[in-house]
């Protein structure tokens, strides 16, 4: 099972000089993808428990379009393991005009992660 979310990074997302977006924003997107996956698989949002790996691979800037993807890779009795990727698919092109942008010929992998969520059954036990 897979889920994809596409979102434009805004000036509100920019956290550093040069309109650089904080890497934590990608993890926020992965959380939304995980929530959709859990709802589709279990009928409940579940809870995100932990990331086992996170790699920030390329910068993201305000104006970039990011495609966040996730899939369930392992189904346990009370947990779901997931893999996530965030790809930059469109970037601003200010050299061609204030509102210009370009679709990237080759999307750029900006972040990759693996994490575990707990299911509604485990959530009740922990609650």
N, C-alpha and C positions, 0 to 999 in steps of 0.2 A: 504494500500500500504506500502510495506517495502523495505528497501535497506540495504545491508551489504557490508562492506569494510574490507579487511584483509591486514595488513601491519606489517612489521617487524620494530621495533624500532632500530635505528642505534646509533652509538657512537655520531653522530651529534645531535641526539635527547636528549642525556644525558646532564643534566643541573647541577646536583649536585654531590657531592662526592659519590663514590660507584656506579657510572654510573646510578644514579637515574634519571628518565625522569620527567620533569616538568608536572604537572597535566594539564596545559594549552594545552599541546599537544593533550590530549584526546578531548578537546573542538574544537581544529582545525579539528580533524577527524570528529567530529559531524557536523561541518560546511560543510564538503565535502559531508557527507551523506545527510544533509538537501538540499544541492544544487541538488543532484541527484533526491531526492524525488520531489522537486518543478519542475524540468524539466520534469520528467515523468508525474506529475499530471497536470501542467499548461503550459508546453512548454516554460518556462522561469525560469531563476535562482532565481528570486525574491530577497528578502533581509532578512537577519536574523535580527530580531528586539530585542529580549531579551530572556534570560534564566530566568525562574521562579523558578527553583531549580537546584542545582548541588551538587552531593555528590561524593567525592573521597574516595573510599572504600578499596583499596589495592595498594601497590606500583607497579610501572612499571619500568623496567630496560632495558638498551640497550641490544638488543638480543631477547627480548620478542616479540612474535607475538601477535598482538592485532586484535580482530575482533570487529569492530564498527558497531552497528546495529541501525537503526532508523525506525520509522513508523509514519505516519500521524494519529493522533488520533481524530482530530476535523477539519472540513472544515467550515470556515466562509465565509462571502461575500468577505472580503479583507484580510483574514489571514488564516494561517494553524498552528495548534498546533501539536507539535511533541514530541515523547518520544525517548530517546537514551540510549543505554547501550554499554559499552566497556568491552570486556572479554579477559583475557589473556588465550591463547590456547596452546602456546608452550613457553618453557623457556630454556635458555642455561643450560647446564649440565657440567660445567668445571671439575667437579670431575671425569668425564669419558673421558676427553680429551678436548683439546683446542677448537675443533670445534663441540663438541657433544651438542646435544639438546634433549629435551624430550617433547612428546606430553602429555599434562596434562590429566590425567584420568577424572578429573572434572575441566572444565574451571573455572577461577576465575573472578568474577565480580569486575572490578577495578574502574569503574565510571558509574554514572547514572545521567541523566539530563532530564529536560523538557524545551521546548522553543517554541517561536512563530516567525513565518516568515510572511512577508507581500507578497501579490501577485502582479503580474504585474500591475493590476488595481490600487491598493493602492500605488505602487511604483511611478506611473505616477503622481498621485495626490500630493504626498509628494515632488517629484522631483523638 
